[in-house]
Amino acid sequence: MKQVLFVVDNPDKWPFEVSGVKIVSARKYLTEPQFSDLRNCKIFNLCNSYRYQSAGYYVSLLAEARGHKPIPSIETIQDMKSQSIVRSISADLEETMQKSLAHIQSDEFSLSIYFSRSIAKCYDSLSRQLFNLFPAPLVKATFKRNDNVWELQNISPISGSEIPAANVSDVVRFAKEYFSGRIQVSSKKMTARFDLAILMDKDDPTPPSDSKAIQRFVKAAESLEIATEIISKNDYGRLSEFDALFIRQTTSVTSHTYRFARRAEAEGLVVIDDPKSIVRCTNKVFLSELMEHHEIPIPRTMIVHKGNSNEVLSKLGLPCILKQPDSEFSLGVVKAETEEEYKQRISQLLEKSDLIVAQEFIPTTFDWRIGIVDQKPLYACKYFMARKHWQIYNHDKQGSEKLGKVETLPIELVPQRVMKTALKAANLIGNGLYGVDLKVFNKQCYVIEVNDNPSIDHGIEDDLLRDVLYERIMEVFLKRMEQKKEARRNYS
C-alpha cells in the first residue's frame, strides 16, 4: 500500500501524530532526493499557507509532478482563492447550508473542518459536502447571512497551531477514522504500482456487477499490482488520491456518477465510464441521431415532440416502441399496441421530456449483447426475452421470471455482420467499456442501443472467459495509467 506523509512547516511544532503516517517538513520534502524519488506515496499538505509560490504551494505542485497525489491539489488551492468559484459553489450547498446554519443567531459564522468532519456533529453533513468540493485536510469555512440567507464567503487552510488544544484529541480521532474507514479490498502485503477506486452503491437496485464479479475485478487488479478500494458517493473529495476510477453503478448525467467521472477526468485519472460516454450513451435521442448520421442500421425511428406526435402511427405503425431519452434497464421504455394506448403513453412521456424516441417494433426471441473494451470485442451474449414478455427485463415480475435466460458464446461464433456493426457503433462513442445491443430480423442487423456501464455478472458475461474477462479490463486500466505516468515523467 502507499505510504502516507503529512507535510508540515515545522514537525517539532506539529500538535499530533497518527499511527502509520510519517510527518516531514516542507523543506525536506521539497529539497531532499529521498522524497523526490519516492514511489507509492500520498501527500497530505498541512502547511500553514498555500499562498502562490510559498512552501505550501510548492509542496502540492511538486507532489503532483512526482505522482504523489497531494491533498489539496493545486486546482483545489486555486479554487479556494477564487471568490467567484467560492460563490458559485455556495449554490451547490444551498439546502444543506440553510438547514445546518438555521439556528445560528449571529450573521457571521466560521466552521472548522478536520479531515471532512466537524467537532460539532450537527455540522457533519455540511462539513462533508465542503470537503468534497474543496478536498483539503484542515480548512475553515466562513459564512455570512444576507437577507436571512446564508452564503459561503471564504474557505482557507487551518494551521496546526490554530487547532484548539481541547480539540486535538478529536482531530486525531477524525484523522484515524478517515484513514481506517476506507474499504480496502486489496491485500495489505501487496506492493502496488497504482491505485484504482471502484465506485459502487450498495443500494443500487440494478447494479452492473454483482459482488462475485467485483471480487474478480479486485483479484485481476492485484495480479497487475493495482491496489483497489471500494468507494461510495461520499468519497467525492478523495478522488485525487487515486490513479483511476472504475464506475460500477448505474450511471446518469443527473446523478453523482457523472460528477465523479467529470472530477476524476479533471484530476487526471483514467476513467471508465468517462463523462463523454455517460452523456452519449444515456440519451437515446443522441444515439439515434448518431447512428443515422453514420448510416448504422437502426429500427425505423422518429424523434417525437408535441408538434409531430400525431404523425408517428402513420409512419411507424403499430405496435411501436416509445423511449424516454434517459431510460435504462428497460425502464422508461414502453410498447404501444393500440392507438388509444399510444396517445396515453406519448402524452405521459412528453410531460417529462420535450423529445421522445419512437421506433418500429422488431420482434425477436433474443437480443445480441456484444461487450467491447478499448475498441476490441470482449464477450458476446444472447439475451433472451423474459417469459411471455417483449423485453429481456420484465419489471412486473419477480425472481426467475423477471429476466430472460442468457447464453454466452465465443466471439468467433458471432455473425460477422453483428460484430462489425457493434464495433462500428461502439467506436463512435469512444474507447471505454460498452455493451452494444443488436437485433437481427429479416437478415438485417439493427443497433438497438449502446450502453456505457454494461452488465458484467459472475456466471453470465464471464461464463466462457472466466478470470480472463476481468484481467483484460484491468489491463486496459494498467496500460492507460502507465501512459499517463510516462507522460508526466516526460513533462517534468
DRENVEXTI-340135 format. One record per residue (C-alpha): residue in three letters; z, y, x. Coordinates in steps of 0.02 Angstrom, whole numbers, plus 50000, padded with zeros to 5 digits. Layout:
<atoms>
("ala",(Z,Y,X))
...
</atoms>
This chain:
<atoms>
("met",(50000,50000,50000))
("lys",(49976,50179,50054))
("gln",(50114,50270,50147))
("val",(50185,50422,50056))
("leu",(50226,50580,50152))
("phe",(50323,50733,50096))
("val",(50256,50878,50199))
("val",(50380,51022,50204))
("asp",(50405,51181,50304))
("asn",(50566,51125,50388))
("pro",(50631,50946,50368))
("asp",(50804,50999,50428))
("lys",(50822,51114,50277))
("trp",(50744,50997,50150))
("pro",(50878,50956,50019))
("phe",(50842,50773,49976))
("glu",(50763,50608,50029))
("val",(50675,50473,49929))
("ser",(50678,50291,49983))
("gly",(50512,50238,50059))
("val",(50450,50417,50081))
("lys",(50433,50496,50253))
("ile",(50470,50682,50273))
("val",(50369,50776,50405))
("ser",(50347,50959,50447))
("ala",(50189,51052,50403))
("arg",(50165,51098,50586))
("lys",(50172,50916,50641))
("tyr",(50056,50859,50502))
("leu",(49928,50993,50546))
("thr",(49933,50976,50736))
("glu",(49984,50801,50791))
("pro",(49847,50669,50813))
("gln",(49954,50531,50735))
("phe",(49934,50616,50567))
("ser",(49751,50665,50582))
("asp",(49712,50483,50625))
("leu",(49825,50412,50490))
("arg",(49744,50297,50361))
("asn",(49808,50235,50193))
("cys",(49914,50389,50162))
("lys",(49958,50502,50016))
("ile",(50021,50678,50042))
("phe",(50141,50775,49931))
("asn",(50130,50954,49989))
("leu",(50304,51030,49965))
("cys",(50281,51186,50070))
("asn",(50361,51346,50008))
("ser",(50195,51436,49988))
("tyr",(50014,51389,49952))
("arg",(49952,51563,49995))
("tyr",(49775,51570,50065))
("gln",(49772,51519,50250))
("ser",(49959,51483,50251))
("ala",(50026,51319,50321))
("gly",(50045,51254,50143))
("tyr",(49864,51296,50105))
("tyr",(49802,51206,50260))
("val",(49908,51052,50226))
("ser",(49811,51019,50065))
("leu",(49646,51074,50140))
("leu",(49657,50959,50292))
("ala",(49733,50818,50191))
("glu",(49576,50818,50084))
("ala",(49466,50814,50240))
("arg",(49568,50667,50305))
("gly",(49554,50573,50141))
("his",(49742,50584,50109))
("lys",(49726,50635,49925))
("pro",(49851,50780,49927))
("ile",(49953,50840,49779))
("pro",(49922,50980,49743))
("ser",(49738,50981,49788))
("ile",(49651,51139,49845))
("glu",(49572,51150,49672))
("thr",(49744,51149,49590))
("ile",(49809,51280,49712))
("gln",(49663,51393,49670))
("asp",(49687,51362,49483))
("met",(49870,51415,49494))
("lys",(49817,51579,49574))
("ser",(49687,51620,49442))
("gln",(49758,51716,49293))
("ser",(49601,51683,49192))
("ile",(49618,51495,49217))
("val",(49805,51502,49179))
("arg",(49770,51597,49018))
("ser",(49630,51481,48965))
("ile",(49737,51328,48997))
("ser",(49876,51407,48895))
("ala",(49768,51374,48742))
("asp",(49769,51187,48781))
("leu",(49959,51190,48773))
("glu",(49969,51291,48613))
("glu",(50050,51166,48495))
("thr",(50172,51092,48621))
("met",(50215,51263,48693))
("gln",(50257,51342,48525))
("lys",(50358,51191,48469))
("ser",(50455,51171,48633))
("leu",(50498,51356,48651))
("ala",(50530,51400,48469))
("his",(50719,51403,48491))
("ile",(50717,51523,48641))
("gln",(50797,51690,48593))
("ser",(50730,51799,48735))
("asp",(50547,51850,48754))
("glu",(50531,51776,48929))
("phe",(50569,51601,48990))
("ser",(50548,51505,49154))
("leu",(50535,51316,49162))
("ser",(50559,51219,49324))
("ile",(50457,51059,49332))
("tyr",(50506,50923,49456))
("phe",(50384,50778,49476))
("ser",(50321,50807,49298))
("arg",(50497,50815,49224))
("ser",(50622,50946,49168))
("ile",(50811,50948,49188))
("ala",(50822,50984,49000))
("lys",(50747,50834,48910))
("cys",(50685,50942,48766))
("tyr",(50552,51013,48883))
("asp",(50489,50845,48948))
("ser",(50332,50844,48840))
("leu",(50285,51021,48892))
("ser",(50325,50980,49074))
("arg",(50215,50826,49071))
("gln",(50068,50922,48998))
("leu",(50086,51061,49126))
("phe",(50093,50934,49267))
("asn",(49935,50852,49202))
("leu",(49847,51021,49202))
("phe",(49919,51082,49367))
("pro",(49965,50925,49467))
("ala",(50095,50985,49593))
("pro",(50264,50907,49634))
("leu",(50379,51058,49612))
("val",(50325,51208,49509))
("lys",(50395,51346,49399))
("ala",(50304,51398,49240))
("thr",(50338,51571,49167))
("phe",(50310,51605,48983))
("lys",(50308,51766,48883))
("arg",(50317,51793,48695))
("asn",(50200,51921,48618))
("asp",(50198,51947,48429))
("asn",(50302,51789,48407))
("val",(50176,51685,48504))
("trp",(50220,51608,48672))
("glu",(50092,51619,48813))
("leu",(50090,51545,48988))
("gln",(50096,51690,49110))
("asn",(50111,51611,49280))
("ile",(50136,51447,49372))
("ser",(50190,51438,49554))
("pro",(50269,51317,49679))
("ile",(50457,51296,49698))
("ser",(50528,51285,49873))
("gly",(50663,51159,49915))
("ser",(50789,51299,49938))
("glu",(50758,51356,49759))
("ile",(50820,51192,49685))
("pro",(50998,51224,49623))
("ala",(51125,51110,49708))
("ala",(51180,51046,49538))
("asn",(51002,50987,49502))
("val",(50964,50897,49666))
("ser",(51026,50727,49607))
("asp",(50915,50741,49451))
("val",(50764,50791,49556))
("val",(50792,50640,49669))
("arg",(50800,50530,49514))
("phe",(50640,50606,49445))
("ala",(50552,50575,49611))
("lys",(50610,50394,49616))
("glu",(50555,50366,49437))
("tyr",(50389,50449,49473))
("phe",(50352,50325,49613))
("ser",(50434,50171,49538))
("gly",(50363,50198,49364))
("arg",(50185,50157,49414))
("ile",(50115,49991,49357))
("gln",(50062,49922,49524))
("val",(49966,49761,49494))
("ser",(49905,49728,49670))
("ser",(50003,49631,49798))
("lys",(50126,49742,49888))
("lys",(50087,49649,50051))
("met",(49902,49690,50042))
("thr",(49834,49819,50163))
("ala",(49721,49922,50051))
("arg",(49570,50020,50107))
("phe",(49552,50109,49940))
("asp",(49649,50141,49779))
("leu",(49575,50106,49607))
("ala",(49651,50166,49443))
("ile",(49612,50064,49287))
("leu",(49635,50170,49131))
("met",(49695,50068,48983))
("asp",(49778,50092,48814))
("lys",(49892,49951,48757))
("asp",(49871,50013,48578))
("asp",(49680,50012,48581))
("pro",(49631,49905,48429))
("thr",(49465,49855,48508))
("pro",(49491,49856,48697))
("pro",(49335,49821,48802))
("ser",(49430,49694,48908))
("asp",(49572,49575,48867))
("ser",(49722,49552,48982))
("lys",(49648,49399,49067))
("ala",(49490,49495,49110))
("ile",(49594,49638,49181))
("gln",(49688,49513,49290))
("arg",(49522,49453,49359))
("phe",(49464,49631,49395))
("val",(49626,49654,49494))
("lys",(49600,49491,49588))
("ala",(49421,49538,49630))
("ala",(49477,49709,49691))
("glu",(49611,49633,49801))
("ser",(49483,49519,49883))
("leu",(49393,49678,49939))
("glu",(49554,49763,49998))
("ile",(49558,49881,49848))
("ala",(49731,49914,49777))
("thr",(49734,49930,49588))
("glu",(49852,50019,49470))
("ile",(49852,50019,49280))
("ile",(49866,50197,49216))
("ser",(49880,50274,49043))
("lys",(49835,50439,48963))
("asn",(50000,50509,49030))
("asp",(49936,50495,49210))
("tyr",(49803,50629,49199))
("gly",(49889,50733,49333))
("arg",(49889,50589,49457))
("leu",(49702,50558,49467))
("ser",(49686,50642,49637))
("glu",(49794,50503,49711))
("phe",(49653,50377,49687))
("asp",(49482,50344,49759))
("ala",(49406,50277,49599))
("leu",(49432,50269,49411))
("phe",(49381,50121,49303))
("ile",(49394,50159,49117))
("arg",(49436,50003,49017))
("gln",(49472,50076,48847))
("thr",(49362,50136,48706))
("thr",(49277,50297,48761))
("ser",(49239,50454,48661))
("val",(49193,50633,48704))
("thr",(49337,50690,48593))
("ser",(49472,50581,48673))
("his",(49566,50587,48836))
("thr",(49445,50459,48910))
("tyr",(49312,50593,48929))
("arg",(49435,50717,49004))
("phe",(49490,50584,49128))
("ala",(49310,50549,49177))
("arg",(49273,50735,49199))
("arg",(49430,50767,49301))
("ala",(49403,50613,49410))
("glu",(49224,50661,49446))
("ala",(49277,50839,49490))
("glu",(49409,50768,49609))
("gly",(49275,50667,49699))
("leu",(49323,50495,49633))
("val",(49199,50357,49598))
("val",(49199,50345,49408))
("ile",(49143,50210,49287))
("asp",(49115,50262,49148))
("asp",(49056,50430,49213))
("pro",(49060,50579,49094))
("lys",(48872,50592,49077))
("ser",(48861,50410,49023))
("ile",(49000,50435,48896))
("val",(48910,50585,48820))
("arg",(48742,50497,48815))
("cys",(48797,50327,48753))
("thr",(48921,50382,48621))
("asn",(48794,50485,48524))
("lys",(48663,50389,48430))
("val",(48560,50544,48393))
("phe",(48538,50570,48580))
("leu",(48498,50387,48610))
("ser",(48363,50380,48476))
("glu",(48280,50538,48543))
("leu",(48290,50474,48722))
("met",(48214,50305,48680))
("glu",(48073,50379,48578))
("his",(48034,50509,48712))
("his",(48014,50372,48842))
("glu",(47919,50257,48724))
("ile",(48050,50121,48721))
("pro",(48036,50024,48557))
("ile",(48175,50055,48431))
("pro",(48180,50019,48243))
("arg",(48089,50150,48138))
("thr",(48210,50295,48144))
("met",(48241,50463,48061))
("ile",(48364,50598,48112))
("val",(48434,50645,47942))
("his",(48505,50812,47887))
("lys",(48535,50891,47718))
("gly",(48358,50960,47717))
("asn",(48268,50793,47732))
("ser",(48391,50665,47664))
("asn",(48281,50638,47510))
("glu",(48135,50579,47620))
("val",(48222,50431,47703))
("leu",(48191,50296,47574))
("ser",(48005,50333,47559))
("lys",(47985,50321,47749))
("leu",(48106,50181,47793))
("gly",(48126,50085,47631))
("leu",(48275,49979,47577))
("pro",(48386,49911,47641))
("cys",(48413,50040,47780))
("ile",(48548,50070,47909))
("leu",(48644,50233,47919))
("lys",(48739,50275,48077))
("gln",(48871,50405,48111))
("pro",(48818,50479,48280))
("asp",(48978,50431,48371))
("ser",(49008,50264,48287))
("glu",(49074,50120,48391))
("phe",(49111,49934,48369))
("ser",(49006,49935,48209))
("leu",(49125,50063,48130))
("gly",(49032,50209,48052))
("val",(48875,50101,48032))
("val",(48832,50054,47852))
("lys",(48690,49967,47761))
("ala",(48622,50043,47601))
("glu",(48549,49910,47486))
("thr",(48505,50019,47337))
("glu",(48452,50198,47306))
("glu",(48620,50235,47224))
("glu",(48714,50164,47373))
("tyr",(48605,50264,47493))
("lys",(48642,50428,47404))
("gln",(48829,50393,47406))
("arg",(48832,50341,47590))
("ile",(48722,50480,47657))
("ser",(48824,50610,47563))
("gln",(48985,50544,47641))
("leu",(48913,50539,47816))
("leu",(48836,50714,47808))
("glu",(49007,50784,47766))
("lys",(49066,50727,47939))
("ser",(48911,50768,48043))
("asp",(48762,50885,48025))
("leu",(48647,50747,48089))
("ile",(48643,50561,48045))
("val",(48535,50421,48113))
("ala",(48442,50317,47984))
("gln",(48347,50160,48037))
("glu",(48249,50023,47956))
("phe",(48346,49862,47935))
("ile",(48289,49724,48052))
("pro",(48364,49556,48001))
("thr",(48403,49438,48146))
("thr",(48530,49299,48170))
("phe",(48588,49373,48335))
("asp",(48578,49525,48449))
("trp",(48543,49512,48634))
("arg",(48676,49594,48743))
("ile",(48620,49624,48923))
("gly",(48757,49681,49041))
("ile",(48694,49796,49178))
("val",(48785,49873,49326))
("asp",(48713,49984,49462))
("gln",(48542,49965,49378))
("lys",(48544,49775,49402))
("pro",(48567,49638,49270))
("leu",(48741,49562,49271))
("tyr",(48757,49447,49120))
("ala",(48667,49401,48960))
("cys",(48738,49351,48791))
("lys",(48680,49314,48616))
("tyr",(48798,49398,48493))
("phe",(48776,49309,48327))
("met",(48809,49395,48161))
("ala",(48981,49370,48084))
("arg",(48986,49237,47948))
("lys",(48895,49296,47791))
("his",(48878,49471,47864))
("trp",(48736,49577,47934))
("gln",(48832,49637,48089))
("ile",(48916,49548,48234))
("tyr",(49082,49627,48177))
("asn",(49147,49613,48000))
("his",(49294,49733,47993))
("asp",(49338,49675,47817))
("lys",(49385,49502,47882))
("gln",(49524,49438,47993))
("gly",(49537,49305,48127))
("ser",(49387,49198,48170))
("glu",(49282,49269,48028))
("lys",(49290,49446,48098))
("leu",(49173,49414,48245))
("gly",(49017,49307,48258))
("lys",(49003,49175,48392))
("val",(48942,49220,48565))
("glu",(48828,49119,48679))
("thr",(48818,49167,48863))
("leu",(48656,49124,48953))
("pro",(48592,49127,49132))
("ile",(48495,49286,49164))
("glu",(48342,49182,49212))
("leu",(48330,49117,49034))
("val",(48319,49289,48955))
("pro",(48142,49326,48892))
("gln",(48055,49441,49015))
("arg",(48017,49575,48885))
("val",(48201,49580,48834))
("met",(48263,49601,49012))
("lys",(48129,49728,49057))
("thr",(48166,49833,48902))
("ala",(48354,49825,48931))
("leu",(48341,49883,49112))
("lys",(48223,50025,49066))
("ala",(48341,50086,48930))
("ala",(48499,50075,49035))
("asn",(48420,50158,49186))
("leu",(48380,50310,49079))
("ile",(48568,50332,49054))
("gly",(48625,50315,49235))
("asn",(48685,50190,49364))
("gly",(48852,50139,49288))
("leu",(48907,49989,49186))
("tyr",(48814,49966,49021))
("gly",(48787,49841,48883))
("val",(48615,49853,48802))
("asp",(48596,49782,48627))
("leu",(48423,49723,48575))
("lys",(48340,49631,48431))
("val",(48182,49526,48437))
("phe",(48085,49525,48273))
("asn",(47903,49476,48242))
("lys",(47877,49457,48430))
("gln",(47930,49638,48461))
("cys",(48086,49686,48560))
("tyr",(48188,49834,48497))
("val",(48332,49927,48580))
("ile",(48473,49950,48455))
("glu",(48590,50046,48571))
("val",(48653,50066,48748))
("asn",(48842,50052,48765))
("asp",(48947,50127,48901))
("asn",(49113,50034,48921))
("pro",(49039,49866,48867))
("ser",(49149,49719,48818))
("ile",(49198,49603,48960))
("asp",(49320,49473,48897))
("his",(49380,49315,48983))
("gly",(49287,49162,48922))
("ile",(49147,49261,48842))
("glu",(49043,49377,48951))
("asp",(49110,49290,49108))
("asp",(49080,49115,49039))
("leu",(48948,49073,49170))
("leu",(48982,49186,49318))
("arg",(49172,49175,49306))
("asp",(49252,49270,49451))
("val",(49083,49321,49521))
("leu",(49056,49440,49374))
("tyr",(49214,49538,49417))
("glu",(49175,49535,49602))
("arg",(49003,49611,49575))
("ile",(49076,49757,49479))
("met",(49211,49785,49610))
("glu",(49077,49776,49747))
("val",(48990,49924,49664))
("phe",(49153,50022,49671))
("leu",(49177,49973,49854))
("lys",(49001,50023,49903))
("arg",(49017,50194,49820))
("met",(49191,50227,49891))
("glu",(49128,50185,50065))
("gln",(48980,50302,50040))
("lys",(49095,50444,49989))
("lys",(49210,50409,50137))
("glu",(49064,50412,50257))
("ala",(49000,50574,50181))
("arg",(49171,50655,50206))
("arg",(49177,50594,50386))
("asn",(49005,50665,50423))
("tyr",(49050,50829,50339))
("ser",(49211,50850,50437))
</atoms>
